[in-house]
Amino acid sequence: MATAALWLERSDVAVERYGRIWGWCLGGMTAILLFNAGLIATSPPPDLSGVIGWLRWAASVGAGLGLLVGLFDARAVEREAAAQRAAVRAEEAEDRRELLDYLNSVLRHEVLNTANVIDGYASTLVEDHEDDLTRERAAVIRRQTREMEQVVRDVRVLVDATRQDTDHEPVDLATVLEDELTKLRDRYPSVETETSIPGDVYVLADALLPRVFSNLFTNAVEHNDSPRPRVSVCVTESAATVTVLVADNGPGVPGEERDTLFERESSGSPDHGLGLSLVDALVDRYDGSLELVETGPGGSVFAVELPRTTRRPAAFEAAGEAADVTDPPTALRALPSPHRRQNIAGSSIQRALRPSHTVRRPQNSILLSLLPVRTGIMGRRKKIVDQCVRLMDQPEQIRNIAIAAHVDHGKTTLTDNLLAGAGMISEETAGEQLAMDTEEDEQERGITIDAANVSMTHEYEDDEHLINLIDTPGHVDFGGDVTRAMRAVDGALVVVDAVEGAMPQTETVLRQALREGVKPALFINKVDRLISELQEGPEEMQERLLGVIRDVNELIRGMTEEMDDVEDWTVSVEDGTVGFGSALYKWGVSMPSMQRTGMDFGDIIDLERADKRQELHERTPLSDVVLDMVCEHFPNPIDAQPRRIPRTWRGDSESDLAEEMRLVDEDGEVVFMVTDISMDPHAGEIATGRVFSGTLEKGQELYVSGTAGKNRLQSVGIFMGGEREEVDEVPAGNIAAVTGLKDAIAGSTVSSVEMTPFESVEHISEPVITKSVEAQNMDDLPKLIETLRQVSKEDPTIQVEINEDTGEHLISGQGELHLEVITQRIERNQGIPVNTGEPIVVYREAITEESREVEGISPNRHNRFYITAEPLPEEVVEGIRLGDISMDMPEQERREALQEAGIDKDTSQNVEHIYGTNVLIDDTKGIQHLNETMELVVEGFDEAMEDGPLAAEPVQGALLRLHDARLHEDTIHRGPAQVIPAVRHAVHNSLIDGEIRLMEPMQDVRIDVPNEHMGAASGEVQGRRGRVDDMYQEGDLMVVEGIAPVDEMIGFSSDIRSATEGRASWNTENAGFEIMADNLQREKIMEIRERKGMKLELPENVDYL
């Protein structure tokens, strides 16, 4: 044995193999001894010494044989282990070679890219002088150079990391994060940082850990287009890991890059560079993970997970110091998306300083509140999306609804409660979060500007229901979104303030809903104000609430009395179509809910006055009351579409397509009505609308009305507030959001077969204000033109034209705020600095009496047209404006509609063309060559209507009759250059003979003001050429109602504040056009003609002004 031990010691066998060898040795010795013991037993030796010698010899032989076998076995195992180690080393070497090759290629790419940029600018800089452009270009070169240097440093870090295997030691994470944030603020003075970092948190890493967060923070700032970049950092802990969440307020990661964001082959992209590849490589090195948790227009959230250790650094332990352990933040509240921003700190103070129930979006955001709950957010959203998808093909369980109201009556606050009831946002933040106001300017202004869609589920009477909801704007300037939303829904929940009652915009949204065949229900909000502020008793409250219901029902009855396809849609408490409550304090009641809970208004008054609002919410939550009402009283698509299709579609009612739409057939041909176009910075144009039949799927080739060819669907999804979630398909009866319809605009009909399109969406209000817009930098002009084209596509109530004399772009909208929002979005979202002119009011020209017959002669004097003009009955003008009369209708239907509106039978049969609210009648008989010339006559008529004879403003409400025409036989002598001027001349002269006058846009005004300021408020209206129609007491305020010209209302906001010491609140509503006073006509016409660069002399026969 001693010899064997000496032999092993001198051999090259690894020490860990000795046990295996000794095992063989002992095994061999035991086997030989047992064998010899058997021999001795059968043939014993003559004496004992012989037995001992025999056994000693056997043990030596056995041990020797076992040792030999063990050595051979150990060497074999050693060779196998060596082969495995060699393979691992080779694999690691290959990985390092690949990494170094990658780093080399990236370095070359970045260096060459930077060199190309520098070379491109260098040639220009040689020629330029020291001006702003030169400095700007020099700054670009310096930035590109810094980026190149950063890439080189990153490469060196990774090369070092691949050349050494460093032991991971405990690293103080808080110190690393604070140091890197300090460096970030020093490097980028404009950056804002927010942190929630507990102390005494250690991770296993090495000296390269700071580069992880340096590059992650730099990435968040460098690719952020906000003027105030923000980086938020939150650290959460578990038993084994530490997670660092880093959020920014940048534009998000493009969709096509999300799956390959950290791949080294793709990380050399210009959007994210080497920074994230370095982070990913180093985190892998620490056995951690890097994940893009959330991304979108509101920002991105990255999660870095690292292994945690309870050990402290050796130097720290040696010093014997003990750090205070700070618990991680647990009170941070959950938000549904990184794009919802809630100012938690000070929110109660802000509420106390606000007027009652006026909930506003705080301007500053705290992203920390959304960081620690990323996993719960994603899981909850996925669960809700899965529930929605499961119910999509059950149209009986679907409700498509809109929430509409006058501004500040509480629509978006109510929607928050419904989202909380559906589990989509936290109950604690509902009412303050305003989750559907997803745009930054909505947050700043505290109003809804864009209609926002969300899909949710609700259980009612043991059945799950899918509710597709649209939250619409309340401000009059954004009423176009309300009109378009009503085409997509079947029910409208109208919200009315219990104190203010039905307001002008309440009437407008009701009219918009009923015109589209959308059934209304009523929710009276802010009932708590009647109890806590006005201190009303049960009888007073009842009288006030019944008054609100009565006013709303009067509006409904007045609007539906001539609608044959509408039953009694008035609302009532007994039927359960009226709800009451407080969206801010999250409680609500209806007759069914009071019967279910046993509560009455006496209980509500007691709890409200005792400030037990939380108990009130728990006993009768608002979301349950409203969503139950939605499920019970709003129609599903199967009930609604048979009534709505004939109202909005003029195609063949006996066709298979019509039947498929009435039946909501998901297997039929695709019919999709686009109601909204929005722009996503990553996905491009998103078309949102209602699927009336068929099923939308990715990859479908579909026709778009009014365009040639087909568009291919790139994706199909549904909206979850500010987020769009992609799904495999969306069947009939649902509201879908798709990409790929590049030719679609709001109002387009999209289908799998060519078909008669839906009636266009007619907006109640016309543009009344115009502004000129021009790019500050001429290099931005092409981008500005494209942006304005996109703006007019997204919002059909915006009109864009070019002033041919000045080259300015003119945008016309619904009011000052409308245009202000549009221009701010051009600057903020597109990065185009613009100059805007003073607001310009849009006027109209209208004939006041019937004209004599007027002759129009062509320039070559070979063609003559004889035309008269007369005012069009107001009923016809209104019918055309609302879309009830149009050239798209079947001729017989149009005749009947015109006759019902007051046009005689012969005239209704001779309608040749309708332009705006003007009609051309062809009263000629047998004129040779007129049929082939009529297209040019119509074109001349359109030009004359677009630019009236007084100030080149649009003409409205005129009926033109073509009585006779004399045309040259030769086609060349009756071409466009001859016919169009002749017709235009005849039309203008007939309008002048009918004493055409300028019309100005008017606005209804309502001012709520304390009694002592009533005189100042009414004076502000009357001092603007306005008229006060009524003044009455409402609660402790006086209400002043009147009407005033839009031109005079510019600047009204600041003046009324000054006049009433800021005590007044007011609302305006577009009230159409009225003839301007005669004594102001000439002055205003000259002002407009001068602005447009026209001659300052009026036509000779304009002598009646």
WOMO-V314453 format. One line per field, one symbol per residue. ss: DSSP state (a for helix, b for strand, c for the rest). Layout:
ss = ???
//
This chain:
ss = caaaaaaaaaccccaaaaaaaaaaaaaaaaaaaaaaaaaaaacccccaaaaaaaaaaaaaaaaaaaaaaaaaaaaaaaaaaaaaaaaaaaaaaaaaaaaaaaaaaaaaaaaaaaaaaaaaaaaaaaaccccaaaaaaaaaaaaaaaaaaaaaaaaaaaaaaaacccccbbbbaaaaaaaaaaaaaaaccccbbbbbcccccbbbbcccaaaaaaaaaaaaaacccccccbbbbbbbbcccbbbbbbbbccccccaaaaaaccccccccccccccaaaaaaaaaaacccbbbbbbbbccbbbbbbbbbbbccccaaaaaccccccccccccccccccccccccccccaaaaaaaccccccccccccccaaaaccaaaaaaaaaaaaaaaaaacccaaabbbbbbbbcccccaaaaaaaaaaaccccccccccccccccccaaaaaaccccccbbbbbbbbbccbbbbbbbbbccccaaaaaaaaaaaaaccbbbbbbbccccccaaaaaaaaaaaacccbbbbbbbcaaaaaacccccaaaaaaaaaaaaaaaaaaaaaaacccccccccccccccccbbbbbccccbbbbaaaaaaacccaaaaaaaaacccaaaaaaacbaaaaaaaaaaaacccaaaaaaaaaaaabccccccaaaaaaaacccccccbbbbbbbbbbcccbbbbbbbbbbcbbbcccbbbbcccccbbbccbbbbbbccbbbbccbbbcccbbbbbcccccccccbbbccccccbccccccccccbbbbbbbccaaaaaaaaaaaaaaaaaccccbbbbccccccbbbbbccaaaaaaaaaaaaaaacccbbbcccbbccbbbcccccccbbbbccccccbbbbbbbbccaaaaaaaacccccccccaaaaaaaaaaccccaaaaacbbbbbccbbbbbcccccccaaaaaaaaaaaaaaaaaccccccccbccbbbbbbbbbccccaaaacaaaaaaaaaaaaaaaaaacccbbbbbbbbbbbbbcaaaaaaaaaaaaccccbbbbbbbbccbbbbbbbbbaaaaccaaaaaaaacccccbbbbbbbbbbbccaaaaaaaaaaaaaacccccccccccccc
//
